[in-house]
């Protein structure tokens, strides 16, 4: 499935969770994966998302580096 992370399309497996998308985004952007768990994620309305939350096709999320 395809989702949007920080205005970038990312292909990820069906049934993926928010944490999977954050990890995929971090690897794609060559970030240190040890920092993935500390990244905060929101939906397109600014609501905080848990890393265990399920994703759906064409969902838009934003990763905030604190």
N, C-alpha and C positions, 0 to 999 in steps of 0.2 A: 504494500500500500504506500501511498505518498502522503506525506504531511509537510507542513511548512514550519520551519524552525528559524526564528530570527530572519524572516523574509527570504529564506533559502529552502528550496524544495529538497526533501530527503526521502529516499526510498527505504522502506524498512519492512520487515516481515509482518504479515497479518497476525494480529493478536499481541502486538508489541505494547509495552508499558511506557510511561513517560521516561523512566530511567533508562530504558533501552535507546530511546531517541536522543536523550542527552549524551549518552555514551557515543552513539554514532556521530552526532554533531561534533563532539569534542575530538574524536579521532580524525574526522574529516578536516577539522580546523587546526590539527596538530597541537592540541592542548594537552596538558598533563592530565592523564585519566585519574590520577589520585585525587584531583580536585572535584571530580564529577559529583560526588555525594554532597558537597557543600554548595553547589549551584542551586539557586532558587528558580522555579519555573512557574510561569503564569499562563493562563489562557488568553485569548484575544481581548477579553474584557478586563483583564488584570487580576482575576481570581487566582490565588495560589493553588498549585497542583502538587499532589504528593507524587513521589517517584514511582509508586506502585499503582498509580491510576492508569486505567486502560486508555488507549488511543483509538481514534476512528479515522477513516479515510478523509483526507483533505482538512484535518484538524490543524488549527494554527496555534502554536505555542511560542512563548518568548522565554529565553534563558537570560537570567540576570546574574551577572558575576558580582559578588559582594566583596 
